[in-house]
Amino acid sequence: MHEYRSHTCGELRKEHVGEKVRLSGWINRKRDHGGVLFIDLRDTYGVTQCVVDEGSPLLDTVEGWRSESVITIEGDVRARPGETANNKLPTGQVEVYIDKATLQSAADVIPFQVAEDDGAGEDVRLKYRYLDLRREKMQKNIRLRNNVTSSLRKRMWEQEFQEFQTPILTASSPEGARDYLVPSRLHPGKFYALPQAPQQFKQLLMMSGFDRYFQIAPCFRDEDGRADRLAEFYQLDVEMSFVTQEDVLETMTPVVKGLFEEFADFTGEKREVQWLPNLRYEDAMMKYGSDKPDLRNPLEIVDVSHVFARNDVEFKAFKGVIEKGGVVRAIRAPKVGDQPRSFFDKLNSWAQSEGAPGLGYILFADGEGKGPIAKFVPEAAQEALKEAAGLENGDAVFFVCNTEKKAAALAGKARDKICDDMGIRETGVYKFCWVVDFPMYEFDEKAQKIDFSHNPFSMPQGGMEALTTKDPLEIYAYQYDCVCNGFEICSGAIRNHKPEIMEKAFGLAGYDMSVLEDKFGGMLNAMRYGAPPHGGCAFGLDRLVMLLADEPNLREVYAFVMNGQYEDQLMNAPSDITEEQLKDLHIKLSLPKKIGKTEAA
């Protein structure tokens, strides 16, 4: 028999009754029943109930071992009496009567419970992550992550993609976020950057003659943390040669759809997987106020600027904004006529908490419009409003008025808030779609200049002709995102493979040739030696797992992870370094001045 185990803690069944077995694991729980000691022994495979019988010489010794101690036991497998069998446990029909027990590693008093959720805060859980990972939920989530990764690899190999590894230490390039920089000891004053994405390398692989690339790629972005974003993350990175946008979407849709169908029942309740038709960016922003809409929400936004611009409408607050180029967006809330006044007041207060003056509304009930705005909108205009927003008796309509960009943002949030307050968001389903036809450029209000709105390496729709003849803000790109249940899970594009188009595209965004040659010289030169048309995308692996596990944030699907302030409380990172290390790197620190008590006062 093996030194530590003949079976795992999830393996024993009725057919093993009568066998002598050896198990190793952690003490999950102990229960003393009148001199008979029950131990739930746990490993990653499951839990087995073990028994130290009354009068056993082991009783006093084992009773002194704390929960989470690691032990090895040896004993006979017996059938549990009918009334004590646990049908919820795979091993619940049997138990092991211990005749030998060895303490492999004693545990101190643990800072939180492992066998049950005791409400331990995230900081404590992350500080003692190795304990947190012993929990059943975390074990399941990490196994899911492994299985999802394995499934994705298999699906990509089946489509004749080759797996590559690209550099971690590379050059800094503008990818939309701040780089994590690494100083070079051998080249004083110079820095490597950790890749925000393997963007240039995967395009270079296409220019090197490889046709289908993929990688489970580590990425690093120094941007503020949130539930669905981490400083370091992994993505299924994909690139293909001689493809159109439609080819990329048609290739990757069955990969992800199949993945979600495979694991749709992970939470114990099988979810439907629906893939909806492509959605243009402009339509997404108009209908949903977001380029990553949650399509489980049935509410849609409509433009009613024309109604409030009418001469017979006297609502000056909206008219003034419209005259300055602003818009009025409306969200229909169906069948809320029986809602109390507090329903509307709470939504108004919510809008104020978002920085808006409020959330005006009209309630149509008993053949007339009611509410604070209704008196400014005559009957004829109310009828026009009904037609525009598809309103029926008993419906309310809520309004957002601002510049187009700000109105879309607040209307999108209001759409979700109204949906949740009404309790009408669809459940038990994953709703996917591709968002396409993103604008190539946008106006950066802060910098007061035109800049790329998405991936700067994207091919503009219309190519060079569009770049030379159109207003940059009217140019679309072959860019696309995949969204699911309100999350962006993928971003991609057909790439620019012609140097002259790349030079012109960057020029319109204010980057001269010296910048282009400095930052992207390698890729630009590669284009000059024959580059195939190519395109690809990248799916956020962590977000895929988070959705499948139905977890509220990404930190629940990582083994080891930093907190929301990007501190690793387990390994104490980021940490100070020694003067000697700084000397090796030819670096002197210029730290922000600490505010003392006197200065702070």
C-alpha positions, 0 to 999 in steps of 0.5 A, a space after each residue: 500500500 502507498 505510504 500516504 494513500 490507497 484512495 483519494 477522499 472522494 473515491 470510496 463507494 459501497 463496493 469498497 466496503 470491507 477493504 483496508 484503505 489509507 487516506 491523506 488529507 486535511 481535517 475538515 471538521 471534527 465532531 465528538 458524539 459521546 466518545 465517538 469521534 467523527 472526522 471529515 477528511 478532505 482533499 481536492 477530490 472530496 470528503 470522506 467521513 472517518 471514525 475513531 471508535 469509542 475506547 480506541 487508544 487513538 481517541 485522546 491523540 486525534 481529539 487534540 488535532 486542530 482543523 486544517 491539520 494534515 493527517 494520514 489515516 488507515 482503517 476499514 471501510 464500512 457501510 454507514 447505517 441507513 439513517 446516517 447515510 449522506 446522499 448529498 455526498 458521493 462518499 456518503 454511503 461509507 465511512 472509514 473506521 480508523 485503526 492508525 493515524 499519523 499527524 503529517 503537519 499540525 495547523 495553528 488556529 486558523 484566521 477564518 473557517 475553511 469548511 464553511 463561509 464565515 463572511 471573512 473579508 476579501 483582505 483576510 482571504 487574500 492574505 491567507 489565500 492558501 487557506 481560502 483556496 482550500 474552500 470547496 467553492 474556490 477549488 471548483 472555480 480553479 478546476 473550472 479555469 483549468 478545464 476552460 483553458 484545456 477546452 479552448 486549446 482543444 477547440 483551437 487545435 481542431 481548427 488548425 491553429 498553432 500555439 505560440 509564446 511571445 516575449 514578456 519583456 518588450 518595448 513600450 507601445 500605446 495600447 490604451 493603458 499605462 505600461 508596467 515598466 522594467 528597468 534594464 541593468 545592462 542598458 542604464 536609463 532604458 526600460 522594458 515594458 510588460 506587454 499589454 497584449 501580444 499585438 505586434 508579435 502576433 501580427 509579425 507572425 502573420 507577416 512571417 508566413 504562419 497562417 493561424 496563431 493562438 496563445 493563452 497570453 499573459 497581459 499587463 496593464 497599469 490601470 485602475 482596478 475594478 471587479 472585471 479588470 485586473 492589472 495582470 490577466 490572461 486572454 485567448 489571443 488569436 490571429 489569422 491570415 487572408 481573412 475578412 471580418 466575417 471569417 474571424 467572427 465565423 471562426 470564433 463564434 462556435 469556439 466560444 458558443 461551444 465552450 459555454 454550452 459545455 460548461 453551462 451547467 457548472 453552477 448546478 443550473 443549466 443556462 441557455 446559450 443564445 448568439 444574437 445578430 451582430 449589432 452596429 456600434 452606433 445602434 448599440 449606443 443609441 438603443 442601450 447607451 453602451 457598447 457592451 450592452 446586457 441584452 437580457 435587459 428588454 428595455 431600449 433607449 429611443 431618441 425623442 429630441 424632435 418631440 422636445 424641440 417642437 414649438 408647442 413644447 415649453 420645457 425650457 430645460 430640455 429645449 436649451 440643451 437641444 439648441 446647443 446640439 444636445 439630445 433627449 433620450 427616453 427609456 420606456 418602463 412598461 406597466 408601472 402605473 401601479 407603482 407607488 410614488 417612491 418608485 419614481 422618487 428613488 430613480 430620481 434620487 439615483 440620477 442625482 447621485 450620478 451627477 444628473 439634475 434628476 430623471 424626469 418622467 411622464 406616466 401615461 395612465 387613464 388616458 393622460 400624461 402625469 408627472 413633473 414634466 407632463 404639464 410642459 408637453 401638450 397632448 399632441 406632443 404626448 401623442 408624438 412621444 407615445 409613437 416614438 417610444 412605443 408607449 401604452 397606457 400604464 407605461 412610464 417614460 424616463 428622460 435623459 438630456 445632455 450632450 450625445 455622449 453624456 446622454 448615452 452614458 447616463 441613459 445606459 445606466 438608467 436603463 439597467 437601473 430601471 430594469 433591476 428596480 422592476 425585476 425584469 432582467 432575464 435569468 438562466 441565459 447567456 446572451 452573446 453578440 458581436 458589436 461591429 463598425 466602431 468609429 476609427 477615431 474619436 475627439 479627445 476632449 482632454 487633449 483637444 485632438 483626434 485620436 484612435 477610438 480603438 485599436 490603432 492597428 485596425 484597417 479603416 473601412 474604405 482604406 486609403 480613400 477613406 483616410 484621404 477624403 472623409 472627415 476622420 470622425 466619420 470613418 469606420 474601422 473593421 473593429 469588433 467586440 464580443 459582449 455577453 450579459 453586459 461584459 466585453 469578453 473580446 476585442 478584435 480587428 482586421 489589421 492594417 497591413 499596408 505601410 502607407 495606410 498605417 502612416 496616414 492613419 497615425 498621421 491623422 491621430 497626430 503621430 508623425 513618422 519619427 514616433 511611428 518609426 520609434 514605436 512600431 519600426 519593426 512592424 512597419 518594416 515587416 509590412 514593407 517586405 510583404 504582409 498578408 491581409 490579416 485579423 484577429 481578436 482576444 477573448 478575456 479568459 478570466 471573464 469567460 471563467 467568471 461568467 461561467 462560475 457566476 462570480 461577481 469579480 475576477 478575483 474569485 477565479 484566480 488562484 493567487 491575485 492582488 486586491 483592488 488596490 493592486 497589492 499582493 497581501 500574501 507576498 507583500 508586493 509591491 515592496 521596497 527594494 534595497 539601495 544596492 538593487 537601485 545602484 545596479 539599475 542606475 536608478 534614484 528614487 524621487 518619491 512624493 513628499 509625505 504629508 505630516 500632521 502639521 502640513 495636513 492640518 
